[in-house]
């Protein structure tokens, strides 16, 4: 078994859940009944940087809020799977589209719907407040909670390991 720092070197793509990963587990409700998610600006910076550097990034969520889709499209993410009732199906479609080996994917999830994908990827990771079943699968548990910078944490580590963090800030 390799250690996490070695695993970072094989990452060629990223995939993320939304609720509990890119947003906090506490989701206020709009008076219309629509869930209102939070978004961490530093997570967003890391995502758009990875996209600009050529890494495929996918968002796979059971949620259906159009604002979520727009947020990640605005960051340059081309593959946003909304209303995903079986995340492994969307994950497999994404990896096939980009000709990715699942062993070269870092996936961050926090709850049981993420379990099948996390069993399949080479680098399963989670926020500090993930459920125990997910933590037991992970090669790394961020010190940050969902929505509080856990995505930036893992993406920065990968990009640093690849020598791509902070190299060209002149976009």
N, C-alpha and C positions, 0 to 999 in steps of 0.2 A: 504494500500500500504506500502510495506517495504522500508527501506532506502537502499542505495547502499552498505553500509558496511555490513548490514545483508544479502543482496543478494550475496555477495562474498562467504559466507559460503555454499551456495547451489551449487556452480560451481563445476562440475565434469569433464568438458571437454571444449575445446576451438576450435573455428573455425574463420578463418580470410579470408577476401578478400585480394588481392594483390595490385593492382593499387590504389593508394590513401590511403592505409593503411600500408602495408609492404614496399611499395615504394612511392616516392613522386608523386604528381600529374603531375609534369613536367617530361616527359620521352623523352630523346634524341633518335634519330633514327640513327641506324647504316647505313652506305652507302648502305647496301644490302636491306634496308627497314625494317629490324628487330628492334622492340623496345628494347632499352637497359635500363633495370630497375636498380634502386639503391637498396641497401639492408643495413639496419642499423645493425651494429654488436651487439649492446645491445639487439635489438629485437631478433636476432638470439640466443644469449645466453639464454634469457628467454624461448624461444621455446624449445631449446634442453634440458634445465633443466626440464621443465614441462614433456617432453617426458620421460626423465630418471626417473622422479618421478611417472610415470605410468598414467599420464593424456592423454586421447585421444586428438589429435590435428588434425584438418583438414584445408587444404588450398582449398578454392573454388574461382576460378577465371575464368573470361571470356577469359583471355589471353591464348596464345598457345605457348609461348616461352619456349623452352626446358631447357634453363638455369634456369628458375624459378623452374621448376620441380626438377632439379638436386640440386638446393640450398636447398630446403626444405627436399628432401630425405636425403641429407648429414647431415641435422640437426636431422634426426631420424623420421621425420614425415612420416607416412605410407600412409596417405590418402590425396593425392594431386589430386584435380579435376580440370583439365585444359579444356579450351574451353567451360565452363559452360554457356550455353545460358539460362538456367532456373535454378537458384541456389537452389531453394527450392527442386527440384528433387534430386540433388546431396546431399543436406543437409539431406533429409529424408533417402536416401540410407545409408549415413554415420551413422546417429543415429540408424537405424535399425541394421546395422552391429555390432555396439558396444553396442546395447541394452540400448541406452541413452534416457532419458526423455528430450525433448527439453527445459523444464523448468530448467534443470540443466546445460545448455550450455551457455557460454559467447560467443557471436558473435560480431566481430567488422567489420563494413562496413562503407562506406562513400558516396555512391551514390545510385540512384534509383534501379539498379539491385539487391541491397542488401535488399531492403525494405521487400519483402515477408518473407525472412528468419528472419529478425529482428523483424517482427511482431509475429513470432512463438516462439522465444527463451525466456528464463526467464531473461537473462541478456544481453540486447542489449546495445552496447557501440560504440563510434565513436571517430575519431580524431577531433581536434579542427577545421580543415578546411573541414569538411563534409558539404554536402548540407543541407539546412534547413529542408527538409522533413525527412531526416534521423535523424538530431539532435532532432526533435520533438518526436521521438520514444524512445530515449535513456534514460537509467537510469544513465548514466555517460558520460560526454564528456571530453576526455583527454585534458590536457593543451598543449599536443604536437600535431604537425601536422603529417599527414601521412608520413611515411618514416623517421621520426625524433624522434622515441622512443615511440610512442603511444602504441605499442604492449607491450613493456617492462613495461610501466606504469601500464597497467591493469593486466598483468600476475604477476608482482611483488606484486601488491595489493592482488590478490587472494592467492598467495602462502604465503604471510605474514599472511593473515587472517587464513589460514590453519596451520600456524606454521611450514611451510616447506621451508621458504626462509632462506638461509644461514646456515642451520642446518648441512649439511654434504657436505663439499666441498672437499672431499678426493677421488672423483671418480677414 
